[in-house]
Amino acid sequence: MKNAAITGWGKCMPPAVLSNADLSTFLETDDEWIVSRTGMRERRISNVPAIEMASVAAARALACAGLAAQDVEMIVYGSCSNDEQVPNSASGVQMRLGAQRAAAMDINTACTSFLYGLSSAAAMVRTGAVRNAVVIGVELISPYMDWTNRGVAVLFGDGCAAVVLQATDEPGVGLLGEQLGCYADARQTLRVRGMGCTYANRGLTLGDTQWDFDGQEIFKRAVHGMGEAAAAVMAKCGVTPEQIDLVVPHQANLRIIEAVVKRAHIPMDKVMLTVQRYGNMSAATVPVALVEALEEGRVKPGALILMPGFGAGLTLCAHLVRWGDRVTPLGSSPAELPPLTKTALELVNEIRAIKAQAAERSGGALQAPKLAETLGTLP
């Protein structure tokens, strides 16, 4: 059976930076409050649709792997913030890349979407269903963020990265194993109300989007889930914590990361951190951190990389990857985002204004009862 090795990588980060100071202009918060609780100092806000970010990241990953778009056989798009429900987003990337031969599918397991996508694509490569795949982790969270809720508005940002998987006969290289799971009994602890067919035709608008976020329960489940998954995948693969060269975790919160690696008996100096620069980008956090680890020279030939994740659902996972010999790109791509003409704060304030206008048109006094009535029907 073939192995599935990562041979290409690329990221696409929006250039607009939203700082903690920017958030304090419309929320009762400050830099010290946010940093002390999350480790976050800034995050990015996209000025383009998610598919456009994903296409740039994928083009860069393909150039890195030296693989032509027309030779791509599978595109897996991991996200919980798709531009549209139908058609799927992966088909939009296929069209933009010119990868006419590629199958295209979306995966939504929230923050773990990239890692679940990695498992799905690797399984197809191993069985010979495809010889290669582009796996994308992308989020465009800013348009549906509840910017009045300090508990979530300070946490999330936009971003994207992608990797190329290719079949290899080299033994012991690529995705060695994974542990997947879900705490469905706690799925209500992280919910975005107002999105999805459950809310359709009930008089709700974009202005009605609200977040349920039980931070304490999520923290507890995330630490336990990622810690248990990491221990399980290392046991499956016969690996000890001392053998791990680098941990690339989901970047939900610095304190969560510290607790997870402590449970795994791995020192923090082996952890790749981006949470301070980008916040929680949901499905994009792990691939972006992996790409930056490569750019910073932290991934060495033959490195053993542990990638634990956790997200709404509440989904959990941990993946173990043995890197190959190459840690530098074979080529580069000219793909770029369009020029930025507004600051991140201006982009956010536009979103806030649109949501406020939509709420006013729908009759603000009716929003809470409508949402409460709808929420009562949800499992």
PyMOL commands that set and color helices and strands:
alter all, ss='L'
color gray80, all
select helices_A, chain A and resi 20-23+31-38+50-65+69-71+89-97+110-127+142-144+150-153+184-189+197-199+206-208+215-236+241-243+254-263+268-270+275-278+282-295+312-314+344-362+364-375
alter helices_A, ss='H'
color red, helices_A
select strands_A, chain A and resi 3-12+16-19+42-45+74-78+103-107+132-139+159-168+174-182+190-193+210-213+246-247+304-311+315-322
alter strands_A, ss='S'
color yellow, strands_A
deselect
rebuild
show_as cartoon
